[in-house]
Amino acid sequence: VNRYVNKAFCQMTGWQEADLVGRAPPYPYWPPELVAQNQAKLAQILLGEVDASGFEAVVQRPDGSRFDARMYVSPLVDEGGAQIGWVTSMADITEQKRNRNELAAAHDRFTTVLESLQAAVSVVAAGAEGGDELLFANRAYQQEFGQRTDGHHRLARELVTKRSDPAGEVHDRDAGRWYDVRMRSIRWVDG
């Protein structure tokens, strides 16, 4: 049973204190189709299975609009250390979640384009040859050279020794093939 809600909770959810205090589950801010899921989550919490990082929930306002929230639950203890209930705090994560989903979709689109190319694409971290890291390799690169940087380095070395232009045809003796190579330095996503 809810014993207290603060003003911020009421403002965020759109529910009045009178709608919430003294209520037992299902709470009015639970979307109807998620009542069983929320009941199960509440049962876990009451058993003490509380994740310190919180959990995501969908909150429904009285007008039917919804937002994504991260809920944090902690035991409420009295002066003697005895647990007398639970404290829940909530943060609206709708915008964060939307941004995260848009970023994931953009990444998926980018990866789809690179994977569909008939050209091998690789990104290698700058460093001593052989000791660096393959940061990205599309499917065409992996089929040709595997998950290693040696193919990348062989082609780059051939290109640099033959010309000052970072593009052109080079012969890879190991593969016994000619490649049209384009090379440039970029700043990788994590610096």
C-alpha positions as CSV (number, residue, x, y, z in Angstrom):
1,V,0.0,0.0,0.0
2,N,1.4,3.4,-0.9
3,R,1.9,5.6,2.2
4,Y,3.4,8.7,0.6
5,V,4.1,10.3,-2.8
6,N,5.9,13.5,-3.3
7,K,4.9,16.4,-5.5
8,A,7.5,15.5,-8.2
9,F,6.0,12.1,-8.5
10,C,2.6,13.5,-9.0
11,Q,3.8,16.1,-11.5
12,M,5.7,13.5,-13.5
13,T,2.8,11.0,-13.6
14,G,-0.1,13.4,-13.7
15,W,-1.8,11.5,-10.9
16,Q,-3.0,13.3,-7.7
17,E,-1.8,12.3,-4.3
18,A,-5.4,11.2,-3.4
19,D,-5.3,8.8,-6.4
20,L,-2.1,7.1,-5.1
21,V,-1.9,7.2,-1.3
22,G,-3.6,4.2,0.4
23,R,-3.7,2.3,-2.9
24,A,-2.6,-1.3,-3.3
25,P,-1.5,-2.7,-6.7
26,P,-2.4,-2.6,-9.4
27,Y,-1.5,1.1,-9.3
28,P,-3.4,3.5,-11.6
29,Y,-0.1,4.5,-13.4
30,W,0.4,0.8,-14.6
31,P,-0.7,0.4,-18.2
32,P,-3.5,-2.2,-18.2
33,E,-1.7,-4.7,-20.5
34,L,1.4,-4.6,-18.2
35,V,-0.4,-5.3,-14.9
36,A,0.7,-9.0,-14.8
37,Q,4.3,-8.0,-15.7
38,N,4.4,-5.3,-13.1
39,Q,2.8,-7.6,-10.5
40,A,5.6,-10.1,-11.2
41,K,8.3,-7.4,-10.8
42,L,6.7,-6.2,-7.6
43,A,6.8,-9.8,-6.2
44,Q,10.5,-10.0,-7.0
45,I,11.1,-6.7,-5.2
46,L,9.1,-7.8,-2.1
47,L,11.3,-11.0,-2.0
48,G,14.3,-8.7,-1.8
49,E,15.5,-9.2,-5.4
50,V,16.3,-5.6,-6.0
51,D,18.7,-4.5,-8.8
52,A,20.8,-1.5,-7.7
53,S,20.8,-0.2,-11.3
54,G,17.0,-0.1,-11.2
55,F,14.6,-1.3,-13.9
56,E,12.7,0.1,-16.8
57,A,9.0,0.6,-16.6
58,V,6.3,2.2,-18.7
59,V,4.2,4.7,-16.8
60,Q,0.7,5.7,-17.9
61,R,-0.8,9.2,-17.1
62,P,-4.5,9.7,-16.4
63,D,-4.9,11.0,-20.0
64,G,-3.6,7.7,-21.4
65,S,-0.2,9.2,-22.5
66,R,2.8,7.2,-21.5
67,F,6.5,7.7,-20.7
68,D,9.5,5.4,-20.1
69,A,10.9,5.5,-16.6
70,R,13.8,4.0,-14.7
71,M,12.6,2.9,-11.3
72,Y,14.9,2.5,-8.3
73,V,13.8,0.6,-5.2
74,S,15.5,0.5,-1.8
75,P,14.5,-0.9,1.6
76,L,13.0,1.7,4.0
77,V,14.5,1.2,7.4
78,D,13.7,2.8,10.8
79,E,16.1,4.2,13.3
80,G,16.7,0.7,14.8
81,G,17.6,-0.7,11.4
82,A,14.4,-2.7,10.9
83,Q,12.9,-2.6,7.4
84,I,9.5,-1.0,7.5
85,G,8.8,-0.7,3.8
86,W,10.2,0.2,0.4
87,V,11.2,3.6,-1.2
88,T,10.9,4.0,-4.9
89,S,12.3,6.8,-7.0
90,M,11.7,7.3,-10.7
91,A,13.4,9.1,-13.5
92,D,11.8,9.9,-16.9
93,I,14.1,8.3,-19.4
94,T,11.9,8.7,-22.5
95,E,14.3,11.1,-24.3
96,Q,17.3,9.0,-23.4
97,K,15.7,5.9,-24.6
98,R,14.6,7.6,-27.8
99,N,18.1,8.8,-28.4
100,R,19.6,5.4,-27.7
101,N,17.1,3.8,-30.1
102,E,17.9,6.3,-32.8
103,L,21.6,5.8,-32.4
104,A,21.2,2.0,-32.6
105,A,19.1,2.4,-35.7
106,A,21.7,4.7,-37.3
107,H,24.4,2.2,-36.4
108,D,22.3,-0.6,-38.0
109,R,21.8,1.4,-41.2
110,F,25.5,2.2,-41.4
111,T,26.5,-1.4,-40.8
112,T,23.9,-2.6,-43.4
113,V,25.4,-0.3,-46.0
114,L,29.0,-1.4,-45.3
115,E,28.1,-5.1,-45.2
116,S,26.3,-4.9,-48.6
117,L,29.4,-3.4,-50.3
118,Q,31.3,-5.6,-52.8
119,A,34.4,-3.9,-51.4
120,A,36.4,-4.9,-48.4
121,V,36.4,-2.2,-45.7
122,S,38.6,-2.2,-42.7
123,V,39.5,0.2,-39.9
124,V,42.7,-0.4,-38.0
125,A,43.9,1.5,-34.9
126,A,47.1,3.4,-35.4
127,G,50.0,1.7,-33.7
128,A,53.0,-0.5,-34.3
129,E,52.3,-2.9,-37.2
130,G,51.1,-6.2,-35.9
131,G,50.4,-4.8,-32.5
132,D,47.3,-2.8,-33.4
133,E,43.6,-3.6,-33.4
134,L,41.1,-4.3,-36.1
135,L,38.3,-1.9,-35.1
136,F,36.0,-2.7,-37.9
137,A,35.9,-5.2,-40.8
138,N,32.9,-5.7,-43.1
139,R,31.9,-9.1,-44.3
140,A,33.9,-8.7,-47.6
141,Y,37.1,-7.9,-45.7
142,Q,36.6,-10.9,-43.3
143,Q,36.0,-13.3,-46.2
144,E,39.2,-12.1,-47.9
145,F,41.5,-11.6,-44.9
146,G,39.8,-13.0,-41.8
147,Q,39.7,-11.1,-38.5
148,R,43.3,-10.0,-38.6
149,T,45.1,-6.8,-39.6
150,D,47.8,-8.4,-41.9
151,G,45.7,-8.0,-45.1
152,H,45.1,-4.4,-44.2
153,H,48.8,-3.8,-43.6
154,R,50.0,-5.6,-46.6
155,L,47.8,-3.5,-48.9
156,A,48.6,-0.3,-47.1
157,R,52.4,-1.0,-47.2
158,E,52.2,-1.8,-51.0
159,L,50.3,1.4,-51.6
160,V,52.6,3.6,-49.6
161,T,55.8,2.1,-51.1
162,K,54.6,2.6,-54.7
163,R,53.2,6.1,-54.6
164,S,52.5,9.1,-52.5
165,D,48.8,9.1,-53.5
166,P,46.7,7.1,-50.9
167,A,44.8,5.4,-53.7
168,G,45.6,3.0,-56.5
169,E,46.1,-0.5,-57.6
170,V,48.4,-2.8,-55.7
171,H,49.4,-6.4,-56.0
172,D,49.2,-8.6,-52.9
173,R,51.7,-11.4,-53.4
174,D,50.3,-13.4,-50.5
175,A,46.8,-13.5,-52.1
176,G,48.1,-13.4,-55.6
177,R,45.6,-10.8,-56.5
178,W,45.4,-7.2,-57.6
179,Y,43.4,-4.7,-55.4
180,D,42.2,-1.2,-56.0
181,V,43.0,0.4,-52.6
182,R,41.8,3.6,-51.0
183,M,43.3,4.6,-47.7
184,R,42.9,7.5,-45.3
185,S,43.2,8.4,-41.7
186,I,40.0,9.0,-39.7
187,R,39.1,9.8,-36.1
188,W,37.4,6.7,-34.7
189,V,34.2,7.0,-32.7
190,D,35.8,6.6,-29.3
191,G,38.8,8.8,-30.0
